[in-house]
């Protein structure tokens, strides 16, 4: 799962239509205030955003990050205030090449 000392995580942030920035004035104001600060907040906590944030009509924000600290990722999510208006799901991930290497080296079950 490691590439050097860094781990990849897929962050799925889901919210209801009622708190979506497109329909909720308070969430909209919060997002407009914090969004420009997100890269600096990520850097402060040793998190590199490698893809996203990507948004869609399903009220799901998808972001891929790289970090050497799960605690740093958690602090980033709190400081960015994403945790205040989203349910967060964090998926530790690896590249396809790393996954293929693991498959080659693993003992088959059947």
N, CA, C and O of each residue as an XYZ file, in Angstrom:
440
protein
N       0.814     -1.186      0.000
C       0.000      0.000      0.000
C       0.858      1.251      0.000
O       0.359      2.350     -0.240
N       2.117      1.094      0.261
C       2.971      2.261      0.355
C       3.719      2.492     -0.952
O       4.191      1.542     -1.577
N       3.824      3.716     -1.353
C       4.717      4.121     -2.428
C       5.679      5.077     -1.760
O       5.318      6.214     -1.458
N       6.899      4.628     -1.525
C       7.787      5.391     -0.666
C       7.178      5.356      0.723
O       6.878      4.283      1.246
N       6.994      6.516      1.318
C       6.355      6.591      2.625
C       4.916      7.064      2.530
O       4.239      7.201      3.549
N       4.440      7.315      1.313
C       3.121      7.908      1.148
C       2.060      6.865      0.837
O       2.296      5.905      0.103
N       0.898      7.079      1.410
C      -0.254      6.232      1.126
C      -1.264      7.054      0.337
O      -1.361      8.269      0.505
N      -2.006      6.384     -0.515
C      -3.089      7.029     -1.247
C      -4.403      6.720     -0.553
O      -4.621      5.619     -0.049
N      -5.271      7.717     -0.540
C      -6.606      7.554      0.019
C      -7.615      8.157     -0.945
O      -7.390      9.227     -1.511
N      -8.722      7.461     -1.125
C      -9.857      8.030     -1.843
C     -10.815      8.530     -0.764
O     -11.231      7.773      0.113
N     -11.155      9.809     -0.841
C     -12.064     10.418      0.131
C     -13.395     10.637     -0.570
O     -13.473     11.359     -1.564
N     -14.444     10.008     -0.043
C     -15.798     10.192     -0.554
C     -16.572     10.998      0.475
O     -16.777     10.553      1.604
N     -16.997     12.181      0.077
C     -17.741     13.064      0.974
C     -19.161     13.184      0.437
O     -19.379     13.703     -0.658
N     -20.128     12.700      1.218
C     -21.523     12.757      0.778
C     -22.311     13.671      1.706
O     -22.034     13.775      2.901
N     -23.292     14.321      1.120
C     -24.150     15.218      1.896
C     -25.566     15.146      1.339
O     -25.778     14.674      0.222
N     -26.514     15.606      2.108
C     -27.905     15.596      1.672
C     -28.181     16.823      0.811
O     -27.440     17.803      0.881
N     -29.237     16.784      0.001
C     -29.603     17.962     -0.771
C     -29.865     19.181      0.114
O     -29.650     20.318     -0.306
N     -30.326     18.940      1.331
C     -30.660     20.052      2.229
C     -29.443     20.848      2.677
O     -29.564     22.036      2.976
N     -28.262     20.213      2.731
C     -27.052     20.952      3.118
C     -26.132     21.207      1.930
O     -25.048     21.765      2.100
N     -26.542     20.809      0.738
C     -25.742     21.040     -0.458
C     -25.538     22.542     -0.654
O     -26.476     23.321     -0.486
N     -24.327     22.949     -1.007
C     -24.077     24.379     -1.240
C     -24.958     24.986     -2.327
O     -25.137     26.204     -2.369
N     -25.509     24.153     -3.205
C     -26.385     24.690     -4.246
C     -27.763     25.058     -3.713
O     -28.501     25.797     -4.365
N     -28.121     24.547     -2.528
C     -29.442     24.841     -1.986
C     -29.418     25.449     -0.592
O     -30.434     25.979     -0.142
N     -28.289     25.387      0.102
C     -28.216     25.857      1.479
C     -27.278     27.066      1.546
O     -26.087     26.948      1.260
N     -27.812     28.208      1.918
C     -27.037     29.458      1.931
C     -25.876     29.417      2.921
O     -24.811     29.963      2.634
N     -26.056     28.782      4.075
C     -24.974     28.722      5.064
C     -23.834     27.845      4.567
O     -22.666     28.209      4.707
N     -24.162     26.696      3.989
C     -23.120     25.817      3.455
C     -22.426     26.491      2.272
O     -21.208     26.387      2.121
N     -23.198     27.179      1.440
C     -22.621     27.900      0.303
C     -21.606     28.934      0.779
O     -20.498     29.005      0.247
N     -21.977     29.736      1.777
C     -21.065     30.749      2.308
C     -19.815     30.102      2.897
O     -18.706     30.596      2.691
N     -19.985     29.002      3.625
C     -18.844     28.298      4.215
C     -17.917     27.786      3.122
O     -16.701     27.954      3.210
N     -18.482     27.165      2.095
C     -17.665     26.610      1.023
C     -16.945     27.710      0.246
O     -15.769     27.562     -0.086
N     -17.639     28.810     -0.046
C     -17.002     29.914     -0.760
C     -15.844     30.504      0.047
O     -14.863     30.980     -0.525
N     -15.962     30.472      1.368
C     -14.897     30.972      2.244
C     -13.726     29.995      2.331
O     -12.567     30.403      2.255
N     -14.030     28.695      2.491
C     -12.965     27.719      2.749
C     -12.331     27.131      1.498
O     -11.159     26.756      1.538
N     -13.056     27.035      0.388
C     -12.526     26.375     -0.815
C     -11.191     26.949     -1.272
O     -10.289     26.174     -1.589
N     -11.019     28.272     -1.322
C      -9.718     28.793     -1.754
C      -8.570     28.439     -0.790
O      -7.403     28.470     -1.181
N      -8.897     28.110      0.447
C      -7.891     27.787      1.454
C      -7.505     26.304      1.459
O      -6.524     25.924      2.098
N      -8.266     25.470      0.756
C      -8.077     24.012      0.816
C      -6.643     23.595      0.457
O      -6.066     22.792      1.190
N      -6.042     24.092     -0.621
C      -4.662     23.664     -0.908
C      -3.687     23.979      0.222
O      -2.827     23.156      0.534
N      -3.804     25.147      0.840
C      -2.910     25.507      1.942
C      -3.187     24.664      3.177
O      -2.257     24.295      3.894
N      -4.451     24.356      3.434
C      -4.798     23.498      4.577
C      -4.225     22.107      4.359
O      -3.686     21.501      5.285
N      -4.339     21.602      3.140
C      -3.790     20.277      2.825
C      -2.276     20.275      3.039
O      -1.736     19.376      3.684
N      -1.606     21.272      2.502
C      -0.146     21.347      2.637
C       0.274     21.427      4.100
O       1.249     20.794      4.505
N      -0.458     22.198      4.888
C      -0.166     22.342      6.327
C      -0.146     20.988      7.026
O       0.629     20.780      7.959
N      -0.995     20.068      6.577
C      -1.120     18.770      7.232
C      -0.405     17.646      6.476
O      -0.616     16.470      6.771
N       0.443     18.007      5.498
C       1.211     16.998      4.773
C       0.374     16.166      3.833
O       0.697     15.007      3.573
N      -0.704     16.744      3.316
C      -1.608     16.053      2.397
C      -1.457     16.670      1.014
O      -1.497     17.891      0.865
N      -1.283     15.827      0.008
C      -1.229     16.275     -1.374
C      -2.492     15.801     -2.080
O      -2.793     14.608     -2.086
N      -3.224     16.723     -2.668
C      -4.427     16.369     -3.432
C      -3.956     15.989     -4.832
O      -3.419     16.826     -5.557
N      -4.157     14.721     -5.214
C      -3.687     14.244     -6.512
C      -4.789     14.215     -7.562
O      -4.496     14.210     -8.757
N      -6.051     14.195     -7.141
C      -7.187     14.262     -8.070
C      -8.384     14.845     -7.332
O      -8.646     14.523     -6.173
N      -9.090     15.702     -8.028
C     -10.286     16.288     -7.440
C      -9.964     17.546     -6.680
O      -8.873     18.101     -6.809
N     -10.893     17.987     -5.904
C     -12.215     17.429     -5.671
C     -13.070     17.438     -6.936
O     -13.094     18.414     -7.686
N     -13.766     16.332     -7.148
C     -14.704     16.178     -8.255
C     -16.112     16.133     -7.677
O     -16.380     15.394     -6.729
N     -17.004     16.924     -8.251
C     -18.378     17.005     -7.755
C     -19.328     16.463     -8.807
O     -18.981     16.366     -9.985
N     -20.529     16.111     -8.373
C     -21.514     15.543     -9.281
C     -22.912     15.799     -8.746
O     -23.074     16.371     -7.667
N     -23.890     15.391     -9.472
C     -25.295     15.603     -9.078
C     -25.780     14.612     -8.020
O     -26.927     14.686     -7.581
N     -24.934     13.709     -7.620
C     -25.293     12.718     -6.601
C     -24.947     13.184     -5.191
O     -25.087     12.418     -4.238
N     -24.499     14.424     -5.048
C     -24.111     14.982     -3.748
C     -22.953     14.202     -3.138
O     -22.906     13.968     -1.931
N     -22.022     13.806     -4.001
C     -20.813     13.100     -3.585
C     -19.617     13.865     -4.131
O     -19.556     14.170     -5.322
N     -18.677     14.170     -3.262
C     -17.425     14.795     -3.675
C     -16.341     13.721     -3.572
O     -16.197     13.071     -2.537
N     -15.584     13.544     -4.652
C     -14.546     12.519     -4.708
C     -13.190     13.221     -4.802
O     -12.974     14.067     -5.670
N     -12.287     12.858     -3.897
C     -10.945     13.419     -3.889
C      -9.945     12.296     -3.642
O     -10.178     11.421     -2.807
N      -8.848     12.323     -4.358
C      -7.767     11.369     -4.128
C      -6.603     12.156     -3.539
O      -6.179     13.172     -4.090
N      -6.098     11.669     -2.412
C      -4.999     12.355     -1.735
C      -3.865     11.382     -1.473
O      -4.037     10.164     -1.498
N      -2.706     11.960     -1.221
C      -1.519     11.189     -0.872
C      -0.958     11.809      0.407
O      -0.845     13.029      0.517
N      -0.611     10.964      1.363
C      -0.065     11.446      2.625
C       0.698     10.329      3.310
O       0.499      9.155      2.997
N       1.561     10.683      4.234
C       2.252      9.664      5.009
C       1.639      9.537      6.396
O       2.165      8.818      7.246
N       0.514     10.239      6.633
C      -0.074     10.249      7.967
C      -1.594     10.258      7.906
O      -2.202     11.206      7.408
N      -2.200      9.192      8.416
C      -3.661      9.171      8.514
C      -4.140     10.274      9.453
O      -5.216     10.837      9.251
N      -3.348     10.584     10.478
C      -3.703     11.678     11.385
C      -3.687     13.016     10.655
O      -4.530     13.876     10.911
N      -2.738     13.193      9.753
C      -2.679     14.413      8.959
C      -3.892     14.544      8.061
O      -4.433     15.637      7.893
N      -4.322     13.423      7.479
C      -5.527     13.433      6.647
C      -6.736     13.812      7.484
O      -7.557     14.626      7.059
N      -6.852     13.231      8.667
C      -7.974     13.548      9.546
C      -7.967     15.036      9.916
O      -9.011     15.687      9.887
N      -6.804     15.567     10.259
C      -6.704     16.989     10.617
C      -7.074     17.874      9.431
O      -7.723     18.905      9.610
N      -6.669     17.482      8.219
C      -7.039     18.227      7.017
C      -8.554     18.256      6.845
O      -9.123     19.307      6.553
N      -9.206     17.119      7.024
C     -10.654     17.055      6.836
C     -11.397     17.889      7.875
O     -12.444     18.463      7.575
N     -10.865     17.961      9.090
C     -11.479     18.781     10.134
C     -11.232     20.265      9.852
O     -12.165     21.067      9.884
N      -9.977     20.628      9.578
C      -9.636     22.035      9.347
C     -10.305     22.605      8.101
O     -10.617     23.794      8.054
N     -10.526     21.769      7.096
C     -11.190     22.232      5.881
C     -12.700     22.358      6.088
O     -13.411     22.905      5.245
N     -13.168     21.850      7.204
C     -14.567     21.875      7.623
C     -15.467     20.974      6.766
O     -16.692     21.056      6.852
N     -14.865     20.130      5.954
C     -15.650     19.194      5.160
C     -16.420     18.217      6.037
O     -17.508     17.764      5.680
N     -15.840     17.899      7.188
C     -16.485     16.951      8.096
C     -17.739     17.537      8.738
O     -18.559     16.795      9.280
N     -17.900     18.857      8.685
C     -19.070     19.477      9.314
C     -20.334     19.323      8.486
O     -21.433     19.328      9.042
N     -20.209     19.187      7.178
C     -21.414     19.115      6.355
C     -21.437     17.906      5.426
O     -22.290     17.807      4.544
N     -20.484     16.980      5.632
C     -20.420     15.761      4.833
C     -20.226     14.541      5.720
O     -19.608     14.611      6.783
N     -20.766     13.432      5.257
C     -20.390     12.138      5.819
C     -19.168     11.703      5.022
O     -19.215     11.684      3.792
N     -18.081     11.354      5.692
C     -16.832     11.031      5.021
C     -16.549      9.538      5.052
O     -16.709      8.878      6.079
N     -16.130      9.030      3.924
C     -15.679      7.639      3.830
C     -14.270      7.686      3.256
O     -14.044      8.258      2.189
N     -13.336      7.088      3.961
C     -11.929      7.109      3.580
C     -11.524      5.706      3.141
O     -11.634      4.753      3.911
N     -11.058      5.585      1.906
C     -10.645      4.291      1.379
C      -9.138      4.271      1.159
O      -8.654      4.871      0.199
N      -8.377      3.588      2.034
C      -6.947      3.431      1.753
C      -6.817      2.701      0.416
O      -7.475      1.683      0.199
N      -5.988      3.206     -0.463
C      -5.925      2.673     -1.823
C      -4.488      2.509     -2.277
O      -3.550      2.985     -1.638
N      -4.343      1.826     -3.393
C      -3.035      1.616     -3.996
C      -3.184      1.740     -5.508
O      -4.287      1.660     -6.049
N      -2.064      1.933     -6.168
C      -2.112      2.025     -7.625
C      -2.438      0.653     -8.217
O      -2.307     -0.367     -7.541
N      -2.857      0.634     -9.470
C      -3.140     -0.626    -10.144
C      -1.890     -1.491    -10.211
O      -1.962     -2.711    -10.064
N      -0.742     -0.854    -10.434
C       0.515     -1.610    -10.499
C       0.793     -2.298     -9.167
O       1.193     -3.462     -9.138
N       0.582     -1.585     -8.070
C       0.797     -2.173     -6.747
C      -0.199     -3.301     -6.489
O       0.161     -4.327     -5.913
N      -1.441     -3.116     -6.909
C      -2.450     -4.165     -6.758
C      -2.107     -5.404     -7.569
O      -2.279     -6.529     -7.099
N      -1.616     -5.196     -8.799
C      -1.237     -6.324     -9.645
C      -0.049     -7.078     -9.057
O       0.002     -8.305     -9.131
N       0.905     -6.354     -8.476
C       2.054     -7.008     -7.848
C       1.584     -7.857     -6.668
O       2.056     -8.978     -6.474
N       0.661     -7.321     -5.889
C       0.132     -8.078     -4.744
C      -0.568     -9.345     -5.207
O      -0.428    -10.395     -4.581
N      -1.322     -9.258     -6.300
C      -2.014    -10.440     -6.833
C      -1.013    -11.488     -7.292
O      -1.197    -12.679     -7.039
N       0.046    -11.051     -7.964
C       1.054    -11.988     -8.433
C       1.749    -12.707     -7.294
O       2.083    -13.886     -7.411
N       1.970    -11.997     -6.184
C       2.724    -12.562     -5.069
C       1.853    -13.344     -4.081
O       2.373    -14.116     -3.275
N       0.541    -13.151     -4.138
C      -0.354    -13.785     -3.167
C      -0.596    -15.262     -3.517
O      -0.624    -15.637     -4.689
N      -0.768    -16.079     -2.488
C      -1.147    -17.477     -2.688
C      -2.627    -17.517     -3.035
O      -3.443    -16.883     -2.366
N      -2.971    -18.252     -4.068
C      -4.369    -18.369     -4.476
C      -5.155    -19.167     -3.450
O      -4.627    -20.085     -2.821
N      -6.409    -18.811     -3.290
C      -7.277    -19.504     -2.343
C      -7.820    -20.806     -2.937
O      -7.946    -21.802     -2.224
N      -8.136    -20.809     -4.214
C      -8.718    -21.986     -4.857
C      -7.857    -22.444     -6.012
O      -8.187    -23.426     -6.678
